[in-house]
Amino acid sequence: MSLHTADVRWIADGDFAANTYSRAHVWEFDGGVKVTASASPLVVPVPLSDPAAVDPEEAFVASVASCHMLWFLDFARRDGLVLTQYTDKAVGRMERDQNGKMWIARIDLNIAAVFQGAQPDPQRLAVLHHQAHEACFIANSVRTEIVTNLV
């Protein structure tokens, strides 16, 4: 078992009772990294949100994409492949569930990987991505559909 922590800090800025307070806040992680966070401007209009900050929905999508990538890199290395670059233009889709609640129903991982030497065939890549998906702690923790697209 392991524990993973994040300190989330918000300080009042604006009129809380009138619902005109800032949603900007800070995430701080155990290694000392601080990230400016906010509600999404798609949910809370600017200036009450910070469009330059990371919102929870973006962080969720990035977390899924990052977890998948780290496992993919490991399985590719174990398979004797050498990667020189990996990019993912991940996209999360929010929609309402059967009870009317908003959720991220689907995440598309749009992955481009560059290998040293010959590019592995599509079937080999599919197996490696399947292994990465099955091993990803984040994917194993959510009900969101996660789709891997190779670009």
Order of alpha helices (4+ residues) and beta strands (2+ residues): beta-beta-beta-beta-beta-alpha-beta-beta-beta-alpha-beta
